[in-house]
């Protein structure tokens, strides 16, 4: 099972990015999946989850600005990030929870300049 996140980059505050996560050897829609982020020196934190049934959950800090979604045909996970702030700067990781076994992809760096 492999997950590959992409779409990170440098953006100005107020801008937007869309992260993608391509999955191999796992059907993302069969499991709960999501996005986490990590800043150096801090713990990895939850950004957004989407259940196998498609119901989303967001961290308070991104509620109303970020949207998690899936493309069940292409087996992709997305994170649309709007109204970005410097506090959103982090490495973003996608993950699939295979019945308690968390599968992590390599992260993608998002940098938001003020």
Protein Blocks (a to p, Z undefined) as FASTA:
>chain_A
ZZddehiacddehiacddddddehiafklpccddddddehiacddfbdcdfkopacddfk
lgokaccdddfknopacdddehiafklgccddddddeehiacddddddddddZZ
